[in-house]
Amino acid sequence: MSSEISGVQKVAAFLLSLDKDVSADLLRRLDPKVIPSVAQAMTDLQPEMCTVESVDEIYGDLARTVYKRSGVRAQDDFELHDILAQSFGQKEAERVLLEIHERRRKNQPLGFLETMSPEVVARVLNSESTAIVSLVLAHVSPAVSAAVLNTFDEERALDVVKRMTAVVPPSIETMLSIADDLQERIRLAASMPAPPDPGDSLRTIADLLNFSEGETEKVVLSGLDEFNEEMADQVREFMFTWTDLASIEKRAMQKILASVDTKTLAIALKGSPRDVENNIVSNLSSRVKDIVADERELAGPMPLSEVNQSRQEIMVAVRALMEAGEFSPAKSGEELVE
């Protein structure tokens, strides 16, 4: 039989090979969504499906499928309850399930976290001490631990990981108490909408200003400075970031680099995206390039917080040039021409 024959055609041929009463009974048991397609195929059966050989092959395929051994899968609580209830009755089924849950709870007090949203778990754990967070993440799968740690800031995540290497399991009573408290708080957190990220509104403002005229941008930022200088600085950071340095043209990049000392630049380049580093280094003189390379090597591995601090110093210099009108990056969506 041609492999191009559709499953609907095979079903139609099989039903037409049966007595009408049997065929009608089977048709009623099909998924309502496929009945129109099967019915249409029964009125428009392909010629190659009408032969005795084709029908015999369909019967053979069906027999092999029906009698083929299949694998097994674990049953969820609802399926297990049905099996137990049919075997021993409703009351005994509930008793056995309760015993299973209690045993599972003692063997894996924090097992429930495996099925929870990492974002919700992280939201609850963020208010806990590093000791508690470390204890919890040390008793769940690496996949859950990694997903939760990814939602923490870098310093917090590092502190947690360090504590995880020296976790001493408490008594089972303490673990059960922690688990019960977490489960209740996570249940409540999951039923409530996630708190809005304060940075989202500032990013929106930054995006709007990136599309606005220069005078509008200047007026808005000036007004934000008077209202909340820290907020205005955050908007400026969202408007132009370290990764944006990858697209700065030659003259502007050289003007930026002229205001940055080599040590700060050497540290800022550590772990930098390749395109940013290439654009910066390609605009250094050979002598300065060698100095930066030497200072970078002498500095050795450094904490990310120190690298970010050096980058921030450079970005402050960039924004100073922007505010002085000496440097103006291309606006978002603005077409560049040669």
C-alpha positions in Angstrom: 0.0 0.0 0.0 1.3 3.5 -0.9 2.8 5.3 2.1 1.0 8.4 0.8 -2.4 7.0 1.7 -3.8 9.1 4.6 -4.9 7.8 7.9 -8.4 9.1 7.2 -8.6 7.1 3.9 -7.5 3.9 5.8 -10.2 4.5 8.5 -12.8 5.1 5.8 -11.9 1.9 4.0 -11.9 -0.1 7.2 -15.4 1.2 8.2 -16.8 0.4 4.7 -15.5 -3.1 5.0 -17.7 -3.8 8.1 -21.4 -4.4 8.4 -23.3 -1.1 8.5 -24.5 -1.5 12.1 -20.9 -2.2 13.3 -19.6 0.6 11.2 -22.2 3.1 12.5 -21.4 2.1 16.1 -17.6 2.6 15.6 -18.2 5.9 13.8 -20.2 7.2 16.8 -17.2 6.5 19.1 -14.7 8.5 17.1 -13.6 12.0 18.1 -16.3 14.4 16.8 -13.5 16.5 15.3 -12.5 13.8 12.8 -15.9 12.5 11.9 -16.5 15.0 9.1 -13.2 14.1 7.5 -13.8 10.4 7.8 -17.4 10.7 6.4 -16.1 12.7 3.4 -13.4 10.1 2.8 -16.1 7.4 2.8 -17.8 9.1 -0.1 -14.6 9.8 -2.0 -12.5 6.7 -1.4 -9.3 6.5 -3.4 -9.4 3.6 -6.0 -6.3 1.8 -4.5 -8.1 1.5 -1.2 -11.0 -0.5 -2.8 -9.1 -3.7 -3.4 -9.2 -6.8 -1.3 -5.5 -6.7 -0.8 -5.6 -3.1 0.6 -8.4 -4.0 3.1 -6.4 -7.1 4.2 -3.4 -4.9 4.8 -5.4 -2.6 6.9 -6.7 -5.5 9.0 -3.1 -6.7 9.4 -1.9 -3.3 10.5 -4.8 -3.0 13.0 -4.1 -6.5 14.4 -0.4 -5.7 14.9 -1.3 -2.4 16.6 -3.8 -4.0 18.9 -1.7 -6.9 20.0 1.6 -5.0 20.1 3.2 -4.7 23.5 3.3 -1.1 24.8 5.3 0.5 27.5 4.0 1.6 30.8 4.0 4.9 32.6 3.6 6.1 36.1 0.1 6.9 37.2 -0.9 10.3 38.7 -2.8 10.5 41.9 -6.2 10.7 40.2 -5.5 7.6 38.0 -4.1 5.7 41.0 -7.2 6.6 43.0 -9.5 5.2 40.4 -7.5 1.9 40.2 -7.5 1.6 44.1 -11.2 2.5 44.4 -12.2 -0.1 41.8 -10.1 -2.7 43.6 -10.7 -2.0 47.3 -13.4 0.7 47.5 -13.4 4.5 48.0 -12.5 4.6 51.7 -9.5 2.3 51.4 -8.3 4.1 48.3 -8.2 7.4 50.2 -6.4 5.8 53.1 -3.7 4.3 50.9 -3.2 7.6 49.0 -2.9 9.5 52.3 -0.3 7.0 53.5 1.6 7.4 50.2 1.5 11.2 50.4 2.8 11.1 54.0 5.6 8.7 53.1 6.5 10.9 50.1 6.4 14.0 52.3 8.9 12.5 54.8 11.2 11.1 52.1 11.2 14.3 50.0 9.8 17.2 52.0 10.6 19.7 49.3 9.6 17.5 46.4 6.6 19.7 45.7 8.9 22.4 44.4 9.7 20.3 41.3 6.3 21.1 39.9 6.2 24.7 40.9 7.1 27.8 38.7 10.7 28.8 39.4 9.7 32.5 39.3 7.1 32.0 42.0 9.5 29.9 44.1 12.1 32.6 43.7 9.7 35.3 44.7 9.0 33.6 48.0 12.6 32.6 48.6 13.9 36.1 48.0 12.4 37.1 51.4 14.2 34.2 53.1 17.7 34.2 54.6 20.6 32.9 52.6 20.8 29.9 55.0 17.2 28.9 54.3 17.5 29.4 50.5 20.7 27.3 50.4 19.1 24.5 52.4 16.1 24.5 50.1 18.0 24.5 46.8 20.4 21.9 48.1 17.4 19.5 48.4 15.8 19.9 45.0 17.0 18.9 41.5 19.8 20.8 39.8 17.3 21.9 37.2 15.1 23.6 39.8 18.0 25.1 41.7 19.5 26.6 38.5 16.1 28.0 37.4 15.6 29.7 40.8 19.2 31.0 41.0 18.8 32.5 37.5 16.2 34.9 38.9 18.5 36.2 41.7 21.0 38.9 41.2 24.6 37.8 40.8 25.9 38.5 44.3 22.9 36.8 45.9 23.2 33.8 43.7 26.9 33.5 44.5 26.3 33.7 48.2 23.6 31.0 48.0 25.9 28.6 46.0 28.7 29.1 48.5 26.4 28.2 51.4 25.1 25.2 49.5 28.5 23.6 49.5 28.4 23.5 53.3 24.8 22.7 54.1 24.1 20.5 57.1 20.7 18.8 56.9 18.5 19.7 59.9 16.2 17.2 61.6 13.3 15.8 59.7 10.9 17.8 61.9 12.7 21.1 60.9 12.6 20.1 57.3 8.9 19.3 57.4 8.2 22.6 59.1 10.2 24.6 56.5 8.5 22.6 53.7 4.9 23.2 55.1 5.6 26.9 55.5 7.0 27.3 52.0 4.2 25.3 50.4 1.6 27.5 51.9 3.3 30.7 51.0 4.1 29.5 47.4 0.4 28.5 47.1 -0.6 32.0 48.0 2.0 33.6 45.8 0.9 31.5 42.8 -2.6 32.7 43.2 -1.6 36.3 43.1 -0.3 38.3 40.1 3.5 38.9 40.1 4.5 42.3 41.4 5.4 44.7 38.5 9.1 45.2 37.9 9.8 48.9 38.6 12.4 48.8 35.8 9.8 48.0 33.2 8.2 51.5 33.3 11.6 53.1 33.1 12.6 50.9 30.2 9.4 52.1 28.5 10.3 55.7 29.1 13.8 55.1 27.7 12.3 53.4 24.6 10.0 56.4 24.0 12.8 58.9 24.4 15.0 56.8 22.0 12.3 57.5 19.3 11.7 61.1 20.3 13.3 64.3 19.0 16.4 65.6 20.7 14.7 68.6 22.4 11.9 66.4 23.8 14.5 64.0 25.2 16.4 66.8 26.8 13.2 68.4 28.4 12.0 65.1 29.8 15.3 64.0 31.3 15.7 67.5 32.8 12.3 67.2 34.4 13.1 63.7 35.7 16.3 65.1 37.2 14.4 67.6 39.2 11.8 65.0 40.3 14.1 62.1 41.0 17.7 62.2 39.9 18.3 58.5 40.6 15.3 57.6 38.3 16.6 59.9 35.6 20.0 58.1 35.8 18.3 54.7 35.4 16.4 56.0 32.3 19.7 57.2 30.8 21.2 53.8 31.5 18.4 52.0 29.7 18.6 54.5 26.7 22.3 53.7 26.1 24.1 50.7 27.6 27.5 49.0 27.5 26.4 46.7 24.6 25.4 49.7 22.5 29.1 50.6 22.3 29.4 47.9 19.6 27.6 50.1 17.1 29.4 53.4 17.8 31.2 54.8 14.7 34.9 55.5 14.7 35.1 59.2 15.5 32.6 59.0 18.3 34.4 56.0 19.8 37.7 57.7 19.7 36.3 60.7 21.5 34.8 58.4 24.2 38.1 56.5 24.6 40.1 59.7 25.0 38.3 60.4 28.3 38.9 56.9 29.8 42.1 55.8 31.5 43.7 52.5 30.4 43.3 50.7 33.7 39.5 51.3 33.8 39.2 50.2 30.2 41.3 47.0 30.8 39.0 45.9 33.6 35.8 46.9 31.8 36.8 44.7 28.8 36.9 41.6 30.9 34.1 39.3 29.8 32.8 41.9 27.4 30.7 40.8 24.4 33.0 40.2 21.4 31.4 42.9 19.2 31.8 45.6 21.9 35.4 44.6 22.6 36.3 44.5 18.9 34.9 48.0 18.3 36.7 49.4 21.3 40.1 47.8 20.7 40.0 48.6 16.9 39.9 52.3 17.9 42.9 52.2 20.1 46.4 53.1 19.0 48.9 50.3 18.9 50.7 51.7 22.0 47.5 52.0 24.0 46.3 48.7 22.8 49.4 47.0 24.2 49.1 48.9 27.5 45.5 47.8 27.9 46.3 44.2 27.1 49.2 44.2 29.7 47.0 45.8 32.4 44.2 43.4 31.7 46.5 40.4 32.1 48.1 41.7 35.2 44.7 42.3 36.8 43.9 38.6 36.5 40.4 37.2 37.3 38.2 39.9 38.9 34.7 39.9 40.5 32.0 40.9 38.1 30.9 43.7 40.5 34.3 45.4 39.9 34.1 44.9 36.2 30.6 46.4 36.2 31.9 49.4 38.2 34.6 50.1 35.6 32.0 49.9 32.8 29.8 52.2 34.7 32.6 54.8 35.0 33.0 54.6 31.2 29.2 55.0 30.7 29.2 58.0 32.9 31.9 59.5 30.6 29.8 58.6 27.6 26.7 60.3 29.0 28.7 63.4 29.9 29.7 63.6 26.2 26.1 63.1 25.1 24.8 65.8 27.4 27.6 68.2 26.2 26.4 67.6 22.7 29.8 66.1 21.7 28.4 62.7 21.0 25.0 61.6 19.8 24.2 57.9 19.1 21.8 57.0 16.3 18.2 56.9 17.5 16.4 53.5 17.6 14.8 52.8 14.2 16.8 55.6 12.5 18.3 54.5 9.2 22.1 55.0 8.8 23.5 55.9 5.4 27.1 56.1 4.1 
